[in-house]
Amino acid sequence: MRHARRVTRAQQLRALRAELTAVQAKIGQKRYRTVQAVQARANTCLRRSPVGKLMQAAAYQTDDGTVALRWWVNTHALWQASHTDGRYLLVTNDFALSAQRMLALYRAKDQLDKRFLISKQDLRVRPIYLHQDDRIEAMLLLNMIALLAYSLLEREVRQHGLPLTLRQLIAQLENLTVIETHCWDGSVLYRLTPVSADQQALLAVVAQILTQRRIPRVRPALGRGGDHLIWLTPPGRAPTDEGARPITSRLMELSEATM
């Protein structure tokens, strides 16, 4: 970080010198014939540059009456600026916090704003075409539940080693299609469109996340005993040990069959 900051500053100083050199080359032309005019042009270059405070420029008149321009680096200002290179200054009244914890809290301060940004963009909470208060409250409640599920799934994905936002995850999996075929005997055949290697890895992580989540037990759809998975079975049939499979297992079997 310190090296990168100093390299950037050096590049900005070179760019500022080039601008001042261009002003110097125009001395004697229209609007560059007096000391005041040249000084004004040089001050404009200093004011517009991000490192203008680190350099000084002065227009003057030589002994033979011509206008000249010189500039130099303010070494004291440069030393003060470089003194903080590579350092990120944070102030807190909680003296029990470590430096790493302070930085982590500071970086996380805008997460709430980003969640509402997702609510406005991905979940599209606006525009609102409702007029009754109870309907508006119901819609906002559903949106907040969706935002909670969105945020929790994104956290789980990152905790499993995938540095992806949920928006990126959806973009990579949105072209997957499950084809459901109902047969004459009442059975149902599920086929998955071809899956790439990246999608296969993502599906494995998502399947692992889903199997670790506890789904509320709703009878009779969840089967027997302590099962906590949704089962894929033909319509009108109860799940059995022979024919039933968890939805995550079925998803992985379909993806493996297309590889």
QUIZIMO-V647239 format. One record per residue. RES is the residue in one letter. PSI is psi in whole degrees, 0 to 359 (NA if undefined). NEAR is the number of other C-alpha atoms within 8 Angstrom. Layout:
[[RES,PSI,NEAR] [RES,PSI,NEAR]]
This chain:
[[M,318,6] [R,315,8] [H,316,7] [A,320,7] [R,318,10] [R,326,10] [V,318,8] [T,318,8] [R,319,9] [A,320,8] [Q,320,8] [Q,324,11] [L,320,9] [R,321,8] [A,322,8] [L,320,13] [R,322,8] [A,321,8] [E,318,9] [L,324,11] [T,323,8] [A,322,8] [V,318,11] [Q,323,9] [A,339,6] [K,1,8] [I,132,11] [G,342,7] [Q,177,7] [K,134,5] [R,10,7] [Y,33,11] [R,351,11] [T,160,8] [V,319,12] [Q,319,7] [A,317,10] [V,321,15] [Q,322,12] [A,319,8] [R,320,9] [A,320,12] [N,325,9] [T,318,8] [C,318,12] [L,321,13] [R,325,9] [R,341,7] [S,141,9] [P,345,7] [V,24,11] [G,332,12] [K,348,9] [L,359,10] [M,149,11] [Q,148,11] [A,144,11] [A,129,9] [A,141,12] [Y,170,8] [Q,129,10] [T,176,8] [D,330,5] [D,7,5] [G,1,6] [T,157,7] [V,137,13] [A,164,11] [L,134,11] [R,156,7] [W,159,9] [W,159,7] [V,134,8] [N,98,9] [T,325,7] [H,316,6] [A,323,9] [L,320,10] [W,319,8] [Q,321,8] [A,319,8] [S,346,8] [H,332,6] [T,8,8] [D,135,10] [G,7,8] [R,136,6] [Y,114,5] [L,123,4] [L,143,6] [V,135,4] [T,157,5] [N,4,4] [D,97,5] [F,355,6] [A,349,4] [L,139,7] [S,167,7] [A,320,6] [Q,320,6] [R,321,8] [M,315,10] [L,321,9] [A,318,8] [L,322,8] [Y,319,7] [R,335,7] [A,0,7] [K,337,7] [D,9,7] [Q,324,7] [L,317,7] [D,322,7] [K,326,8] [R,318,10] [F,330,8] [L,319,8] [I,321,10] [S,324,12] [K,329,10] [Q,292,8] [D,314,7] [L,344,10] [R,58,8] [V,342,10] [R,155,5] [P,158,5] [I,122,6] [Y,13,4] [L,156,6] [H,331,6] [Q,140,6] [D,318,6] [D,325,6] [R,323,9] [I,317,11] [E,320,8] [A,319,8] [M,318,8] [L,325,9] [L,314,8] [L,322,8] [N,320,11] [M,324,8] [I,318,8] [A,321,9] [L,322,12] [L,313,8] [A,320,8] [Y,312,9] [S,319,9] [L,318,8] [L,322,9] [E,320,11] [R,317,8] [E,320,9] [V,318,14] [R,324,10] [Q,340,7] [H,13,7] [G,10,6] [L,110,7] [P,61,6] [L,146,10] [T,162,7] [L,330,9] [R,318,8] [Q,323,8] [L,316,10] [I,320,8] [A,326,8] [Q,339,8] [L,357,8] [E,342,6] [N,0,6] [L,140,9] [T,131,6] [V,120,8] [I,121,9] [E,120,8] [T,122,7] [H,121,8] [C,166,8] [W,328,5] [D,5,4] [G,351,8] [S,164,8] [V,132,10] [L,129,9] [Y,127,9] [R,140,8] [L,139,12] [T,159,9] [P,139,8] [V,133,11] [S,172,7] [A,320,6] [D,318,6] [Q,324,10] [Q,316,11] [A,320,8] [L,318,9] [L,324,9] [A,319,9] [V,315,10] [V,320,9] [A,320,12] [Q,321,8] [I,316,10] [L,324,8] [T,338,9] [Q,347,6] [R,142,6] [R,120,7] [I,132,6] [P,138,5] [R,122,6] [V,114,6] [R,145,6] [P,13,5] [A,339,8] [L,3,12] [G,209,9] [R,160,5] [G,226,4] [G,22,4] [D,140,7] [H,34,9] [L,150,10] [I,133,8] [W,143,11] [L,108,10] [T,158,11] [P,150,8] [P,135,5] [G,1,4] [R,143,6] [A,151,7] [P,141,10] [T,163,6] [D,331,5] [E,317,4] [G,345,7] [A,146,10] [R,145,9] [P,152,10] [I,325,10] [T,323,9] [S,318,9] [R,318,10] [L,316,9] [M,323,11] [E,319,8] [L,318,11] [S,324,12] [E,327,8] [A,337,6] [T,351,9] [M,NA,7]]
